[in-house]
Amino acid sequence: MNDASILLVDDEQAILHLLETVLRKEGFQYIDKVTSSEEALIACEQKGYDLIVLDVTLPVMSGIEACPFIRRLTDAPILFLSARTTDFDKLTGFAVGGDDYVTKPFNPMEIVARIKSLLRRSQKSTMLLPTPSYGILHFGRFQINEAAAELYVEGVPVPCPSLVFSLLLFFCKNPNRIFSKSELYERVWGDHSLRDDNTIMVHIHRIRERIEPDPAQPEYLVNVRGLGYKLVKKENMHEY
């Protein structure tokens, strides 16, 4: 994990210095720092990062505005830093492609803990990528090519970030079974200490945007009130 490459994006030099210092003390060696969204986009075009720490209130282009453009370049986990503390602000961060959200002022060691957690999740999702002996999971309107980690909807490949793909793959391997948010967090994210229901809700929404004919009225990934979520697989859906 300590060989992970991290990009820090913040317009406050003191914060960049603080984060770099604590990360290096924790053994992280490959750290780049930039002070604007524009520099972050250039950095992501030129280099592959394992994780990005992105400030929300950046000049010219905010972190929220930049995140969708960064997402076109990388699936690396994005941790937002922000002085904005409302649930709406946090959900906006998740909705545009963020994976975690920490408010300022923050405890530097909390940032380190969350970075390690995100890296573990990302590495775990990579480990979920199967060998070519695995087949294709068919669910009528959509299919998952497990070997290639690809999602196809009505025969068309649909981009799917690694953590979203990992959650969808888990559901596809366990069809018609109900899972609570806590079960999903433990079995897909594998982290017991940093549980956040909003993370599950946002990733469920991202899956529905991809696989459902109408995400507002899901037919496949459904909510079972008071119990959790399940992926519906009908009898006439075959799988190889």
C-alpha positions in Angstrom: 0.0 0.0 0.0 2.8 2.4 0.8 4.0 2.3 -2.8 0.7 4.0 -3.8 1.0 7.2 -5.8 -1.0 10.1 -4.3 -2.0 13.4 -5.7 -2.8 16.2 -3.2 -4.8 19.1 -4.6 -5.3 22.2 -2.4 -4.7 25.9 -2.8 -3.4 26.2 0.8 0.3 25.4 0.9 0.1 24.8 4.7 -2.4 22.0 4.2 -0.4 20.5 1.4 2.7 20.5 3.6 0.8 19.0 6.5 -0.7 16.2 4.5 2.6 15.4 2.8 4.4 15.3 6.1 2.0 12.9 7.8 1.8 10.7 4.8 5.5 10.4 4.5 5.7 9.6 8.2 3.3 6.8 7.5 5.6 5.4 4.8 4.0 6.9 1.6 6.8 7.9 -0.8 5.1 8.9 -4.1 3.3 12.2 -3.4 2.6 15.0 -5.9 1.1 18.4 -4.9 -0.7 20.9 -7.0 -2.7 24.0 -6.1 -5.5 24.2 -8.7 -8.0 22.0 -10.6 -6.3 22.8 -13.9 -2.9 21.5 -12.6 -4.7 18.4 -11.2 -6.2 17.6 -14.6 -2.8 18.0 -16.3 -1.2 15.8 -13.6 -3.8 13.1 -14.1 -3.3 13.2 -17.9 0.4 12.7 -17.5 0.5 10.2 -14.6 -1.6 7.4 -13.1 -2.4 8.0 -9.5 -3.8 5.4 -7.0 -5.6 8.1 -5.0 -6.5 11.8 -5.2 -7.1 14.2 -2.3 -9.2 17.0 -3.8 -10.1 20.3 -2.1 -13.6 21.5 -2.9 -13.1 25.3 -2.7 -10.4 25.7 -5.3 -10.0 29.0 -7.3 -11.4 29.3 -10.9 -12.6 25.7 -11.1 -13.8 24.1 -7.8 -13.1 20.5 -6.9 -16.7 19.7 -7.4 -16.6 21.1 -11.0 -13.3 19.4 -11.7 -14.2 15.9 -10.4 -16.2 14.8 -13.5 -13.3 15.7 -15.7 -10.9 13.9 -13.5 -13.2 10.9 -13.6 -12.8 10.7 -17.4 -9.0 10.3 -16.8 -8.9 7.9 -13.8 -10.9 5.6 -11.6 -8.6 6.3 -8.7 -10.5 6.9 -5.4 -11.1 10.6 -4.7 -11.2 12.0 -1.2 -12.8 15.5 -1.0 -11.6 18.1 1.6 -14.1 20.9 2.3 -15.2 23.5 4.8 -18.8 22.8 3.7 -20.4 20.5 6.2 -24.0 20.0 5.2 -25.4 16.6 4.0 -26.3 18.2 0.7 -22.6 19.2 0.1 -21.4 15.8 1.0 -24.0 14.1 -1.3 -23.0 16.4 -4.1 -19.4 15.3 -3.7 -20.4 11.7 -3.9 -22.7 12.3 -6.8 -20.0 13.9 -9.0 -17.6 11.0 -8.5 -16.1 11.3 -5.0 -15.5 8.3 -2.8 -15.1 10.0 0.6 -15.6 13.4 2.1 -13.8 15.0 5.0 -14.7 18.4 6.5 -12.2 21.1 7.6 -10.7 21.5 10.1 -9.6 17.9 10.2 -7.4 15.6 12.2 -4.4 14.7 9.9 -4.4 11.1 11.2 -8.1 10.8 10.2 -7.1 11.7 6.7 -4.4 9.1 6.7 -6.9 6.5 8.0 -9.3 7.3 5.3 -6.7 7.2 2.6 -5.5 3.8 3.8 -9.2 2.6 3.8 -9.8 3.9 0.3 -6.6 2.2 -1.0 -7.6 -1.0 0.7 -11.0 -0.9 -1.0 -9.5 -0.1 -4.4 -7.0 -2.9 -4.1 -9.7 -5.3 -3.0 -11.8 -4.3 -6.0 -8.8 -5.0 -8.2 -8.3 -8.4 -6.6 -11.9 -9.2 -7.4 -11.0 -9.1 -11.1 -11.2 -12.8 -12.0 -9.1 -15.1 -14.1 -10.2 -15.9 -17.6 -11.8 -19.1 -16.4 -14.8 -17.1 -15.2 -17.6 -16.4 -17.6 -20.2 -13.8 -18.3 -23.1 -13.1 -15.9 -26.3 -12.4 -17.8 -29.2 -10.4 -16.4 -31.4 -9.8 -19.4 -30.8 -6.1 -20.2 -27.2 -6.1 -19.0 -24.3 -8.5 -18.8 -21.0 -8.5 -16.8 -17.9 -9.8 -18.4 -16.2 -10.8 -15.1 -12.9 -11.7 -16.7 -12.5 -8.3 -18.4 -14.3 -6.3 -15.6 -16.6 -4.9 -18.2 -20.3 -4.0 -18.1 -22.5 -4.2 -21.1 -26.0 -2.7 -21.3 -28.1 -3.8 -24.3 -24.9 -4.9 -25.9 -23.1 -1.6 -25.5 -20.1 -1.3 -23.2 -20.7 1.1 -20.3 -17.9 2.7 -18.3 -18.0 1.6 -14.7 -15.6 2.8 -11.9 -13.9 0.1 -10.0 -15.8 0.4 -6.7 -19.1 0.6 -8.5 -18.2 -2.4 -10.5 -17.2 -4.3 -7.4 -20.6 -3.7 -5.8 -22.5 -4.6 -8.9 -20.4 -7.8 -9.3 -21.2 -8.7 -5.7 -24.9 -8.4 -6.3 -24.6 -10.3 -9.5 -22.9 -13.2 -7.7 -25.6 -13.2 -5.1 -28.8 -12.6 -7.0 -32.2 -12.5 -5.3 -30.6 -12.1 -1.8 -31.3 -9.2 0.4 -28.3 -7.3 1.9 -28.4 -4.6 4.5 -26.2 -1.5 4.1 -24.0 -2.7 6.9 -23.6 -6.1 5.2 -22.7 -4.5 1.9 -20.2 -2.2 3.5 -18.5 -5.1 5.3 -18.6 -7.6 2.5 -17.7 -5.3 -0.4 -15.7 -2.5 1.2 -14.3 -4.8 3.9 -14.0 -1.9 6.4 -15.8 -2.0 9.8 -14.5 1.3 11.2 -15.4 3.9 8.5 -19.0 2.9 7.7 -21.1 5.6 5.9 -24.6 4.8 4.7 -24.4 7.7 2.2 -21.5 5.9 0.4 -23.7 2.8 -0.1 -26.7 4.9 -1.3 -24.6 6.9 -3.8 -23.0 3.7 -5.3 -26.5 2.1 -5.5 -27.6 5.2 -7.5 -24.6 4.9 -9.7 -25.4 1.3 -10.5 -29.0 2.1 -11.3 -28.0 4.9 -13.6 -26.2 2.3 -15.7 -28.4 -0.8 -15.6 -32.0 0.4 -15.2 -34.3 1.5 -18.0 -35.6 4.1 -15.5 -33.3 4.6 -12.4 -36.2 6.3 -10.5 -38.2 3.1 -10.8 -35.7 0.3 -10.6 -36.5 -3.2 -11.9 -33.2 -4.9 -11.2 -31.5 -3.4 -8.1 -34.5 -2.9 -5.8 -34.9 -1.7 -2.3 -36.6 -4.0 0.2 -38.1 -1.6 2.7 -36.6 -1.9 6.1 -34.2 -4.7 5.1 -31.8 -3.6 2.4 -31.2 -4.1 -1.3 -31.3 -7.1 -3.7 -30.5 -7.7 -7.4 -33.5 -9.4 -9.0 -32.7 -12.2 -11.4 -35.6 -13.7 -13.2 -35.8 -17.4 -14.2 -35.5 -16.7 -17.9 -32.2 -14.9 -17.5 -29.4 -17.3 -18.3 -25.7 -17.2 -17.3 -22.6 -18.9 -18.7 
